[in-house]
Amino acid sequence: MSGNTSDVVFFDIGNTIGSAKVLSNGHLKSLTVYTYVPAVLQQLHDEGKRLGVISNIGNNTAENVEKVLSESGILGFFDPELLIYGPKDSPEIFRRAATQVGLSATPEQCLFVGEDSVERNYAREAGWRVVPHPLLVSEILKGRSLRYITVTVSTESANSDWTSALRDLPIVPIHVSSNGRGTKVYAIASTVTILNLDDLGFEVERLGDADLPLSTDLYLLRDDRQVRTGFLVPEGQSAALFSNEEESTWVISSSDEGLYVALPAMASIDNYRFEEAYHGHNLKLIPNLSLLTPLGVQETEPPVSLVAETEVDLSLNDQEREKLASITSETIRSYLAKYIGKEPIGPKGNTKISSRHIDNKDNKTATDVLLQDLETIGKGDFSVDLHPFDHPNPWKRRKLYNVVAELPGEENSEDGIVIISAHFDSTANFEPNFDPEVDPAPGSDDDGSGVAGVLAIAKTFQELSALNKPQKTIRFVLFNAEEQGLLGSQEYARDEAQKSSPIVAVYQLDMIGYREELIKNPLPFEVHVGHRNNPAVEQRSLKLAQQIQTLLPQVSPNLKPPQIYQTPDAGDTRSDHGSFQQVGYPACLVSEDLFIGLPDIPRPGVNNPNYHTAEDLEVDFEYAADIVRLVAAAAWITAKH
C-alpha cells in the first residue's frame, strides 16, 4: 500500500537510530545518534507521519531513557503517547502498540524500523510492515519491495566517483569485496532504486526473492575444505549442509569468498558450520554506511595523524621495560583461571564459568566479571562501560554487550585512540551434538588467552600512565559474539566510524596460547594485516606489524620475528581486527602459529587440535606472556607519541 499521513512509524533505539553506552548497572548512559537519522526523522515529521519508539529498556526507567533521547536531540520527533517499552520477544508488544495508536483493525498502517530480524519477524506476525534500516523507510512507505543486490565496479571504472553515486541513493551497503577484477558491493535497495542503478550503468545482480531482506539476515559462510582441495575437486560441503529443499533456497549467491546465505529470522547460524572450518568461518553482513566511505581512505588525509606514518623513537626507557617485564606467565595464568572455570568467582566462591558461549548463562557472568576486573585494575583511572547489541539467537531474546574500558590520554582522545582487544565469547561447536546452553566451552586458547592478555596490558598501562600519561587515549575492548560472525566487533567498529572516532591503531589478540610441543625457542607467531578491499588501510595496518617486529628484541627475545601476512592473507576479515579495517581503521591480528604458512616458510601453520572443543583447556603461559608483552610494548609506543 502507498504511504499516507495515517502511517505510524516506530523505531527501535540501540543499533537502529544510534549507538548506546550503558553503565555497569545496566542504565542507559548516552546515545550517539547516527548521522543520517535526524534527516530521516525530520522528513517523516514534515510528511505528517506519527513517530514512536518500541524498545526493550531492561531495568531502565522510562524517565531515564527519555532523558537520554532528549540529550541526543531527537526526543521531540516522537509522540509522547507512542513511547512504548517492553520485551520484543513475541508479537504482543506490536499488537499493544497498534491498539494504542488506534490501528488494531489495520495494523498494516504501522511500520517497525529495526535492525534485528527476529524482532521484525514478530512485528510481521502482528500484521505490521517492517524495514531493516532508517534510510529505507520512505521506500517501504511508498509500497516498494526491497532486495539483496550486488553492485560490481570494474577495475577500469575504479577511479570514477562511483561511491558518491551510490551514497546519493537510498542504498544500504552490508559488505564490500574486492579482487583483481574489481569491487563488489553487497547491499539492500528497493526495486526502483535498483533500476536507477541500471540507468547509471552499474552492473547489478538481484539476489534472491523480493522482500527477502525483511525477514532474513545475510551471512557469508566459508567452506575451507573446498578452498583447500581446489577447483573441480568435489570435496565441498554445500550440498550436504543445505540438503533440505527449503534450506537450499537460502543460498542466494557464491563467490571465491564462500556462500552467501539469507538466514531466516528464526534460524540460528550455529546450526550451519562446515567441517574443517578455520578461524572466522562465518561473517554476518550488517548494515554499515561506512563501508562506502572508510575513514582516512576517501579523504585526502586520515582523520588524525598516525604514529605509524611518522618517524618515532621505538626504544623503551628503563621504567617502561621494567613495567612490561611484569607481564609474566603467572600474570596470564591468574587472569585466565576464572574465565575458564579453573577458579571460582562470586562473593561466596561457589560459582564457576563453564562456558562463555552467547547462549549460555555464563556469558552474562563473564561480562559482569570483566566489568569488575577492569574497574579494579583501573583504580579509578578507567571509564568502564558496556556497548550493547542484540542477541542473534531467535530463541533467547536478550541483550549482549561488549565491555569497554577507557584510559584518557593527555589530550583526552583528541590526538587519537589506541585499542587493545580480544573476544571473550567461546564455543565448542566441533563437539558432536553440542548444546550451547548447557555444555562446557572453556575456550582457554580461543580466546581466553587473548582476554587474559588484554587484562594484563590494562594493569600494566594503568601503572605506566600513573607515572607518565600517554598522549593518546587507550581503550581496552572485549568483544562478544565473535563466533557468530564477528558481530560484536562489527557493531562496535561501525558505531565508532559513524562518530568519526580518531582510532589510530587496533591490536587484536585472538588465540595466542597454543604452540606445538616439538617447537622450541625461538617460537613462531603471526601478525595479520591483509585487507584486500583497500590497499591504503592495509599499508597503515602494516606499519603496526612492523612496529611489533622492531620492538621484539627489546621485550620478547624468545619469539621469532613475526610471520607478517599481507594480501593474500588467510586472516583477512576472519577476526575482529577486520571489522575495523573495513571502515578504514588500521588494525592487526596477533595470533599463535594459526593459519597456513607464508610461501617462503615451508612449515604450515599448526591449528590447535582442541579448537572449538570442550578440550580447549590449556595455554602455554610463557608463550602467551611473550606475545602479550610485545603487543603491550607496541601499543604503548603508539599511545605515547
C-alpha positions as CSV (number, residue, x, y, z in Angstrom):
1,M,0.0,0.0,0.0
2,S,1.2,3.6,-0.6
3,G,2.1,5.8,2.3
4,N,-0.3,8.3,3.7
5,T,-0.5,10.6,6.7
6,S,-2.1,7.9,8.8
7,D,1.0,5.8,8.7
8,V,2.7,5.4,12.1
9,V,6.4,4.6,12.2
10,F,8.0,3.0,15.3
11,F,11.8,2.8,15.7
12,D,14.0,0.6,17.8
13,I,16.7,2.6,19.6
14,G,20.0,0.8,20.0
15,N,21.9,-0.1,16.8
16,T,19.0,1.3,14.7
17,I,18.9,5.0,15.4
18,G,22.1,5.3,17.4
19,S,25.0,3.8,19.4
20,A,24.2,3.3,23.1
21,K,26.5,3.4,26.0
22,V,25.4,1.5,29.1
23,L,26.7,1.7,32.7
24,S,27.7,-1.3,34.7
25,N,24.2,-1.3,36.4
26,G,22.5,-1.6,33.1
27,H,21.3,2.0,33.0
28,L,21.5,3.8,29.7
29,K,24.3,6.4,29.9
30,S,24.2,8.0,26.4
31,L,23.1,7.6,22.8
32,T,25.1,8.8,19.9
33,V,22.6,9.2,17.1
34,Y,23.7,8.0,13.7
35,T,24.5,11.0,11.4
36,Y,21.7,10.2,8.9
37,V,18.9,9.6,11.4
38,P,17.9,13.2,12.2
39,A,17.3,13.9,8.5
40,V,15.1,10.8,8.2
41,L,13.1,11.8,11.3
42,Q,12.7,15.3,10.0
43,Q,11.4,14.2,6.6
44,L,8.9,11.8,8.2
45,H,7.8,14.5,10.5
46,D,7.4,17.0,7.7
47,E,5.3,14.4,5.8
48,G,2.9,14.3,8.7
49,K,3.8,10.8,9.9
50,R,3.4,10.0,13.6
51,L,6.6,8.6,15.1
52,G,7.1,6.4,18.1
53,V,9.6,4.1,19.8
54,I,9.3,0.4,20.6
55,S,12.3,-0.6,22.8
56,N,13.2,-3.1,25.4
57,I,14.8,-0.9,28.1
58,G,15.6,-3.6,30.6
59,N,15.8,-2.3,34.1
60,N,16.0,1.3,32.9
61,T,13.2,3.7,33.8
62,A,11.2,5.4,31.1
63,E,12.3,8.7,32.5
64,N,16.0,7.9,32.1
65,V,15.5,6.7,28.5
66,E,13.6,9.8,27.6
67,K,16.2,12.0,29.3
68,V,18.9,10.4,27.1
69,L,16.8,10.7,24.0
70,S,16.3,14.4,24.8
71,E,20.1,14.9,25.4
72,S,20.7,13.3,22.0
73,G,18.4,15.8,20.3
74,I,15.7,13.5,18.9
75,L,13.0,13.1,21.6
76,G,11.0,15.9,20.1
77,F,10.3,13.9,16.9
78,F,8.4,11.3,18.8
79,D,4.8,11.4,20.0
80,P,4.9,11.1,23.8
81,E,2.0,8.6,23.7
82,L,3.9,6.4,21.3
83,L,7.0,5.7,23.5
84,I,6.4,2.0,24.2
85,Y,8.8,-0.1,26.3
86,G,9.0,-3.8,26.8
87,P,10.4,-7.0,25.5
88,K,10.1,-7.7,21.8
89,D,10.2,-11.4,22.2
90,S,6.7,-12.1,20.8
91,P,4.1,-10.2,18.6
92,E,2.4,-9.0,21.8
93,I,4.2,-5.6,22.1
94,F,3.4,-4.8,18.5
95,R,-0.3,-5.6,18.9
96,R,-0.3,-3.5,22.0
97,A,1.3,-0.6,20.1
98,A,-1.2,-0.9,17.2
99,T,-4.1,-0.7,19.7
100,Q,-2.6,2.3,21.5
101,V,-2.3,4.2,18.2
102,G,-5.9,3.2,17.2
103,L,-4.8,0.8,14.4
104,S,-5.6,-2.6,15.8
105,A,-8.0,-3.2,12.9
106,T,-5.5,-2.0,10.3
107,P,-2.0,-2.9,11.7
108,E,-0.5,-2.7,8.2
109,Q,-0.5,1.0,8.7
110,C,2.2,0.5,11.3
111,L,5.8,0.3,10.3
112,F,8.6,-1.0,12.6
113,V,12.2,0.1,11.9
114,G,14.7,-2.3,13.5
115,E,18.0,-4.0,12.7
116,D,17.0,-7.2,14.5
117,S,15.4,-9.7,12.1
118,V,13.8,-11.7,14.9
119,E,12.0,-8.6,16.2
120,R,10.9,-7.7,12.6
121,N,9.6,-11.2,12.4
122,Y,7.4,-10.7,15.4
123,A,6.2,-7.4,14.0
124,R,5.2,-9.1,10.8
125,E,3.3,-11.7,12.7
126,A,1.3,-8.8,14.2
127,G,0.4,-7.7,10.7
128,W,2.9,-4.8,10.5
129,R,5.2,-3.7,7.8
130,V,8.9,-3.7,8.6
131,V,12.1,-2.3,7.4
132,P,15.7,-3.1,8.4
133,H,17.2,0.4,8.2
134,P,16.1,4.0,8.6
135,L,17.3,5.0,5.2
136,L,14.8,2.6,3.6
137,V,11.7,3.8,5.5
138,S,10.5,6.0,2.6
139,E,10.9,3.2,0.2
140,I,8.6,0.9,2.2
141,L,6.1,3.7,2.8
142,K,5.9,4.1,-1.0
143,G,5.0,0.5,-1.4
144,R,8.3,-0.6,-2.9
145,S,9.9,-4.0,-2.3
146,L,13.4,-4.5,-1.0
147,R,16.1,-6.8,-2.4
148,Y,19.6,-8.0,-1.8
149,I,21.8,-6.9,-4.6
150,T,25.4,-6.8,-5.7
151,V,26.8,-3.8,-7.5
152,T,30.0,-4.5,-9.3
153,V,32.5,-1.8,-10.3
154,S,35.2,-3.0,-12.7
155,T,38.9,-2.0,-12.3
156,E,38.5,0.2,-15.3
157,S,35.8,2.3,-13.5
158,A,37.5,2.2,-10.1
159,N,38.9,5.7,-10.3
160,S,35.4,7.2,-11.0
161,D,33.4,8.8,-8.2
162,W,31.1,5.7,-8.1
163,T,30.8,5.7,-4.3
164,S,29.3,9.2,-4.3
165,A,26.7,8.0,-6.9
166,L,25.7,5.1,-4.5
167,R,25.6,7.4,-1.5
168,D,23.2,9.7,-3.3
169,L,20.6,6.9,-3.5
170,P,18.8,5.1,-0.7
171,I,21.1,2.1,-0.7
172,V,22.3,0.3,2.5
173,P,25.7,-1.5,2.0
174,I,26.3,-4.6,4.0
175,H,29.6,-6.0,2.6
176,V,32.3,-5.0,0.2
177,S,34.6,-7.5,-1.6
178,S,37.5,-6.6,-3.9
179,N,39.7,-8.7,-6.1
180,G,41.8,-8.2,-9.3
181,R,38.7,-7.9,-11.4
182,G,37.0,-5.1,-9.4
183,T,34.9,-4.3,-6.4
184,K,31.6,-5.8,-5.5
185,V,29.2,-4.1,-3.1
186,Y,26.5,-6.2,-1.4
187,A,23.6,-4.1,-0.4
188,I,19.9,-3.7,0.3
189,A,17.9,-1.4,-2.0
190,S,14.4,-1.0,-3.4
191,T,13.3,-2.3,-6.8
192,V,13.0,1.3,-8.0
193,T,16.5,2.2,-6.8
194,I,17.9,-0.8,-8.5
195,L,16.5,0.5,-11.8
196,N,18.2,3.8,-11.1
197,L,21.5,1.9,-10.7
198,D,20.8,0.2,-14.1
199,D,20.3,3.6,-15.6
200,L,23.7,4.8,-14.3
201,G,25.4,1.9,-16.0
202,F,26.2,-0.2,-12.9
203,E,26.4,-4.0,-13.2
204,V,23.7,-5.0,-10.8
205,E,22.7,-8.6,-9.8
206,R,19.4,-9.2,-8.0
207,L,19.9,-11.9,-5.3
208,G,17.0,-14.0,-4.0
209,D,13.4,-13.1,-3.9
210,A,11.8,-9.6,-3.5
211,D,11.4,-8.6,0.2
212,L,13.9,-11.2,1.4
213,P,15.8,-8.6,3.5
214,L,12.7,-8.0,5.6
215,S,12.8,-11.5,7.1
216,T,16.4,-12.6,6.9
217,D,20.0,-11.8,7.8
218,L,22.7,-12.3,5.2
219,Y,25.8,-14.4,6.2
220,L,29.0,-15.3,4.4
221,L,29.9,-18.9,5.1
222,R,33.3,-20.2,4.2
223,D,33.9,-23.8,3.1
224,D,37.7,-24.1,3.9
225,R,37.8,-27.7,2.8
226,Q,36.6,-26.7,-0.7
227,V,39.2,-24.0,-0.9
228,R,41.9,-26.4,0.2
229,T,41.0,-29.1,-2.3
230,G,40.6,-26.7,-5.2
231,F,38.6,-26.3,-8.4
232,L,36.7,-29.3,-9.8
233,V,37.5,-31.4,-6.8
234,P,34.1,-32.4,-5.4
235,E,35.1,-32.1,-1.7
236,G,32.9,-29.1,-0.9
237,Q,30.2,-29.4,1.6
238,S,27.5,-27.0,0.5
239,A,25.2,-29.7,-0.9
240,A,25.4,-31.7,2.3
241,L,25.0,-28.7,4.6
242,F,21.9,-27.4,2.8
243,S,20.5,-30.7,1.6
244,N,17.0,-29.8,2.7
245,E,14.9,-28.4,-0.2
246,E,13.8,-25.3,1.8
247,E,17.3,-24.7,3.2
248,S,18.8,-25.0,-0.3
249,T,16.9,-21.9,-1.3
250,W,18.6,-19.8,1.4
251,V,21.8,-19.8,-0.5
252,I,21.4,-16.8,-2.8
253,S,25.0,-16.4,-4.2
254,S,28.5,-17.8,-4.1
255,S,32.0,-16.4,-4.8
256,D,35.6,-17.1,-4.1
257,E,34.9,-15.9,-0.5
258,G,32.2,-18.5,0.1
259,L,28.4,-18.9,0.2
260,Y,26.0,-16.0,0.8
261,V,23.2,-17.4,2.9
262,A,19.9,-15.4,3.6
263,L,19.2,-17.0,7.0
264,P,15.6,-16.7,8.1
265,A,14.9,-14.8,11.3
266,M,14.1,-17.9,13.3
267,A,17.1,-19.9,12.3
268,S,20.4,-19.9,14.1
269,I,23.8,-19.6,12.4
270,D,25.2,-22.1,15.0
271,N,23.5,-24.9,13.1
272,Y,25.3,-24.2,9.9
273,R,29.0,-24.9,10.1
274,F,31.3,-26.6,7.6
275,E,33.6,-29.3,8.8
276,E,37.3,-28.4,8.7
277,A,36.3,-24.7,9.2
278,Y,39.2,-22.5,10.0
279,H,39.1,-19.5,12.3
280,G,36.4,-16.9,11.4
281,H,34.5,-19.3,9.1
282,N,31.3,-17.1,9.1
283,L,30.6,-13.4,8.8
284,K,27.4,-11.7,9.5
285,L,26.8,-8.9,7.0
286,I,25.3,-6.0,8.8
287,P,24.1,-2.6,7.5
288,N,27.1,-0.2,7.5
289,L,27.2,3.0,5.6
290,S,30.8,3.5,6.4
291,L,31.7,0.7,4.0
292,L,31.3,3.2,1.2
293,T,33.3,5.9,3.0
294,P,36.0,4.3,5.0
295,L,37.7,6.8,7.3
296,G,41.0,8.1,6.1
297,V,40.6,6.3,2.7
298,Q,38.3,8.6,0.7
299,E,39.6,11.7,2.3
300,T,42.9,13.4,1.3
301,E,44.2,13.0,4.8
302,P,43.4,10.4,7.5
303,P,41.2,11.9,10.3
304,V,44.2,12.1,12.6
305,S,48.0,11.7,12.2
306,L,49.1,8.1,12.6
307,V,52.2,7.4,14.7
308,A,53.0,4.6,12.3
309,E,53.2,7.0,9.4
310,T,55.9,9.2,11.1
311,E,59.4,8.5,12.3
312,V,59.3,7.9,16.0
313,D,61.7,6.6,18.6
314,L,60.8,2.9,19.1
315,S,63.1,2.4,22.1
316,L,61.7,1.8,25.5
317,N,63.1,3.5,28.6
318,D,64.2,1.6,31.7
319,Q,61.0,2.4,33.5
320,E,58.8,1.1,30.6
321,R,60.9,-2.1,30.3
322,E,60.5,-2.8,34.0
323,K,56.7,-2.4,33.9
324,L,56.4,-4.5,30.8
325,A,58.5,-7.2,32.4
326,S,55.8,-7.6,35.0
327,I,53.7,-9.3,32.3
328,T,54.7,-12.9,33.1
329,S,53.3,-16.4,32.7
330,E,51.8,-16.1,36.1
331,T,50.1,-12.9,35.2
332,I,48.4,-14.6,32.2
333,R,47.5,-17.6,34.3
334,S,45.9,-15.6,37.1
335,Y,43.7,-13.6,34.8
336,L,42.7,-16.6,32.7
337,A,41.7,-19.0,35.5
338,K,38.3,-17.6,36.5
339,Y,37.1,-17.3,32.9
340,I,37.7,-21.0,32.1
341,G,36.3,-22.4,35.3
342,K,39.6,-23.3,37.0
343,E,38.9,-20.8,39.8
344,P,35.5,-19.9,41.3
345,I,34.0,-16.4,41.3
346,G,31.5,-14.5,43.4
347,P,31.5,-13.4,47.0
348,K,30.9,-17.0,48.2
349,G,33.4,-18.5,45.8
350,N,30.9,-21.2,44.7
351,T,30.3,-20.2,41.1
352,K,32.4,-21.3,38.1
353,I,32.3,-20.2,34.5
354,S,31.9,-23.3,32.3
355,S,31.2,-21.6,29.0
356,R,31.2,-18.1,27.5
357,H,29.0,-19.0,24.6
358,I,26.4,-16.4,24.0
359,D,23.6,-18.9,24.6
360,N,25.0,-19.9,28.0
361,K,24.0,-18.1,31.1
362,D,27.7,-17.8,32.0
363,N,28.2,-15.4,29.1
364,K,26.4,-12.8,31.2
365,T,28.5,-13.8,34.2
366,A,31.7,-13.4,32.2
367,T,30.5,-9.9,31.1
368,D,30.0,-8.9,34.8
369,V,33.3,-10.3,35.9
370,L,35.1,-8.4,33.1
371,L,33.5,-5.2,34.3
372,Q,34.6,-5.9,37.8
373,D,38.2,-6.8,36.7
374,L,38.6,-3.7,34.6
375,E,37.2,-1.4,37.3
376,T,39.5,-3.0,39.9
377,I,42.5,-2.7,37.5
378,G,41.7,0.9,36.7
379,K,41.8,2.1,40.3
380,G,39.5,4.9,39.3
381,D,41.5,5.9,36.2
382,F,39.4,3.9,33.8
383,S,35.9,4.8,32.5
384,V,34.2,1.4,32.2
385,D,31.1,1.0,30.0
386,L,29.0,-1.6,28.1
387,H,28.3,-1.4,24.4
388,P,25.0,-3.2,23.8
389,F,23.7,-5.0,20.8
390,D,21.1,-7.6,20.0
391,H,21.4,-11.3,20.8
392,P,21.3,-13.2,17.4
393,N,19.7,-16.4,18.8
394,P,16.0,-16.3,17.9
395,W,15.0,-18.4,20.9
396,K,16.8,-16.4,23.6
397,R,15.9,-12.7,23.3
398,R,18.3,-10.6,25.4
399,K,21.0,-8.0,25.0
400,L,24.7,-8.9,24.6
401,Y,27.4,-6.5,25.5
402,N,31.0,-5.6,24.5
403,V,33.0,-4.4,27.5
404,V,35.0,-1.2,27.1
405,A,37.4,0.5,29.5
406,E,39.0,3.8,28.5
407,L,42.2,5.3,29.9
408,P,42.2,9.0,28.8
409,G,45.3,10.4,27.2
410,E,46.9,13.7,27.7
411,E,44.7,15.3,25.1
412,N,41.5,13.3,26.2
413,S,41.4,11.3,22.9
414,E,41.6,14.3,20.5
415,D,45.0,13.2,19.4
416,G,43.9,9.6,18.7
417,I,42.6,6.4,20.3
418,V,44.6,3.1,20.6
419,I,42.6,-0.1,21.0
420,I,43.8,-3.3,22.6
421,S,41.2,-6.0,22.1
422,A,40.2,-9.7,22.2
423,H,36.9,-11.5,22.1
424,F,35.6,-13.1,25.3
425,D,32.8,-15.4,24.0
426,S,33.6,-19.1,23.3
427,T,32.2,-22.1,21.6
428,A,32.7,-25.9,21.4
429,N,30.7,-26.5,18.3
430,F,33.1,-29.1,17.0
431,E,31.8,-31.4,19.7
432,P,29.1,-33.9,18.5
433,N,25.6,-32.7,19.5
434,F,27.0,-29.6,21.2
435,D,24.3,-27.9,23.2
436,P,25.5,-24.3,23.8
437,E,23.0,-23.6,26.6
438,V,24.4,-26.3,28.9
439,D,27.6,-27.9,27.5
440,P,31.1,-26.7,28.5
441,A,33.0,-24.4,26.2
442,P,36.0,-23.3,28.2
443,G,37.8,-21.6,25.2
444,S,41.1,-21.3,27.1
445,D,43.1,-20.6,23.9
446,D,40.1,-19.3,21.9
447,D,40.0,-16.6,23.2
448,G,40.6,-16.8,26.9
449,S,44.3,-16.3,26.2
450,G,43.5,-13.0,24.4
451,V,41.2,-11.9,27.3
452,A,43.9,-12.5,29.8
453,G,46.4,-10.7,27.6
454,V,44.2,-7.6,27.4
455,L,43.7,-7.6,31.2
456,A,47.4,-7.9,31.8
457,I,48.1,-5.0,29.4
458,A,45.4,-2.9,31.1
459,K,47.1,-3.4,34.5
460,T,50.5,-2.5,33.1
461,F,49.2,0.6,31.3
462,Q,47.4,1.8,34.4
463,E,50.7,1.7,36.3
464,L,52.6,3.3,33.4
465,S,50.0,6.0,33.0
466,A,50.3,6.9,36.7
467,L,54.0,7.7,36.1
468,N,53.7,9.3,32.6
469,K,50.3,9.8,31.0
470,P,50.3,8.8,27.3
471,Q,49.5,11.4,24.6
472,K,46.6,9.3,23.1
473,T,43.6,7.7,24.8
474,I,43.8,3.9,25.2
475,R,40.8,1.6,25.1
476,F,40.6,-2.0,26.3
477,V,37.8,-3.7,24.4
478,L,36.5,-7.2,25.0
479,F,34.1,-8.2,22.1
480,N,31.2,-10.6,22.4
481,A,29.6,-12.8,19.7
482,E,32.8,-13.1,17.6
483,E,31.8,-16.7,17.0
484,Q,28.5,-15.6,15.5
485,G,30.1,-13.7,12.6
486,L,32.3,-11.1,14.3
487,L,29.0,-9.5,15.4
488,G,30.2,-7.6,18.5
489,S,33.2,-6.0,16.8
490,Q,31.3,-5.2,13.7
491,E,28.6,-3.3,15.7
492,Y,31.3,-1.5,17.7
493,A,33.5,-0.6,14.7
494,R,30.5,0.7,12.7
495,D,29.4,2.8,15.6
496,E,32.9,4.3,16.1
497,A,33.2,5.1,12.4
498,Q,29.8,6.8,12.4
499,K,31.2,9.1,15.1
500,S,34.4,9.5,13.2
501,S,36.3,8.4,16.3
502,P,40.0,9.0,15.8
503,I,41.2,5.4,16.2
504,V,44.8,5.2,15.1
505,A,45.6,1.6,15.9
506,V,43.8,-1.6,16.8
507,Y,45.8,-4.5,18.3
508,Q,43.6,-7.7,18.3
509,L,44.7,-10.7,20.4
510,D,43.0,-13.8,19.2
511,M,44.4,-17.3,20.1
512,I,47.9,-16.6,21.5
513,G,48.3,-19.6,23.8
514,Y,48.9,-22.8,21.8
515,R,52.2,-24.0,20.4
516,E,53.3,-27.4,19.2
517,E,55.3,-29.2,21.8
518,L,58.1,-30.1,19.4
519,I,58.8,-26.4,18.7
520,K,61.4,-24.8,21.0
521,N,62.7,-21.3,21.3
522,P,62.6,-19.1,19.3
523,L,58.8,-19.5,18.9
524,P,56.7,-18.6,15.9
525,F,53.7,-16.3,15.9
526,E,51.7,-14.4,13.3
527,V,50.6,-10.8,12.6
528,H,47.8,-10.4,10.1
529,V,47.3,-7.1,8.3
530,G,46.0,-8.1,4.9
531,H,42.9,-6.3,3.7
532,R,42.2,-6.9,0.0
533,N,39.4,-4.4,-0.2
534,N,41.7,-1.4,0.3
535,P,45.5,-1.2,0.0
536,A,45.6,2.1,1.9
537,V,44.2,0.5,5.0
538,E,46.5,-2.5,4.6
539,Q,49.6,-0.3,4.3
540,R,48.7,1.6,7.5
541,S,48.0,-1.7,9.3
542,L,51.4,-3.0,8.0
543,K,53.1,-0.2,9.9
544,L,51.7,-1.6,13.2
545,A,53.1,-5.0,12.4
546,Q,56.4,-3.6,11.5
547,Q,56.4,-1.7,14.8
548,I,55.8,-5.1,16.6
549,Q,58.7,-6.6,14.7
550,T,61.1,-3.8,15.6
551,L,60.3,-4.0,19.3
552,L,60.6,-7.7,19.6
553,P,64.3,-7.9,20.7
554,Q,63.7,-5.4,23.5
555,V,60.9,-7.3,25.3
556,S,60.3,-10.8,23.9
557,P,63.6,-12.4,22.5
558,N,62.1,-15.9,22.9
559,L,59.9,-15.2,19.9
560,K,60.9,-15.5,16.2
561,P,60.3,-12.4,14.1
562,P,56.6,-12.5,13.3
563,Q,55.2,-14.1,10.2
564,I,53.6,-10.9,8.8
565,Y,50.7,-11.7,6.5
566,Q,49.7,-9.2,3.7
567,T,47.2,-9.8,0.9
568,P,46.6,-12.6,0.2
569,D,46.0,-13.1,3.9
570,A,44.2,-16.1,5.2
571,G,43.2,-14.0,8.3
572,D,41.6,-11.2,6.2
573,T,38.1,-10.5,7.8
574,R,38.4,-13.6,9.9
575,S,38.9,-12.0,13.3
576,D,37.7,-8.8,15.0
577,H,40.5,-6.6,13.5
578,G,38.8,-7.0,10.1
579,S,35.7,-5.1,11.4
580,F,37.9,-2.0,11.9
581,Q,39.8,-2.4,8.6
582,Q,36.6,-2.4,6.6
583,V,35.6,1.0,7.9
584,G,39.1,2.5,7.4
585,Y,41.0,2.0,10.6
586,P,44.5,0.4,10.8
587,A,44.3,-2.8,12.6
588,C,46.2,-6.1,13.0
589,L,45.5,-9.6,14.3
590,V,48.2,-11.1,16.5
591,S,47.9,-14.8,17.0
592,E,49.8,-18.0,17.6
593,D,51.1,-20.1,14.6
594,L,47.5,-20.4,13.4
595,F,47.0,-20.2,9.7
596,I,48.7,-21.8,6.7
597,G,52.3,-20.6,6.4
598,L,53.7,-18.0,4.1
599,P,55.0,-19.1,0.7
600,D,58.6,-18.7,1.9
601,I,58.0,-20.6,5.1
602,P,57.6,-24.2,4.2
603,R,56.3,-25.4,7.5
604,P,52.4,-25.0,7.5
605,G,50.7,-23.4,10.5
606,V,49.6,-25.7,13.3
607,N,46.0,-25.4,14.3
608,N,45.2,-26.1,18.0
609,P,43.8,-29.6,17.9
610,N,41.4,-28.7,20.7
611,Y,40.0,-25.7,18.7
612,H,36.2,-25.3,19.3
613,T,36.0,-28.3,21.6
614,A,35.5,-28.9,25.3
615,E,39.1,-29.9,25.5
616,D,40.4,-26.3,24.9
617,L,41.6,-26.2,28.4
618,E,45.3,-25.5,28.3
619,V,47.5,-22.5,27.5
620,D,51.3,-22.2,27.2
621,F,51.5,-19.3,29.6
622,E,55.1,-18.3,28.9
623,Y,54.5,-18.2,25.2
624,A,51.3,-16.2,25.7
625,A,53.1,-13.8,28.0
626,D,55.9,-13.2,25.4
627,I,53.3,-12.2,22.8
628,V,51.3,-10.1,25.2
629,R,54.4,-8.2,26.4
630,L,55.4,-7.5,22.8
631,V,51.9,-6.2,21.8
632,A,51.9,-4.1,25.0
633,A,55.2,-2.5,24.0
634,A,53.9,-1.7,20.5
635,A,50.6,-0.3,21.8
636,W,52.3,1.8,24.4
637,I,54.8,3.3,21.9
638,T,51.8,4.1,19.6
639,A,49.9,5.8,22.5
640,K,52.7,7.8,24.0
641,H,53.6,9.7,20.8
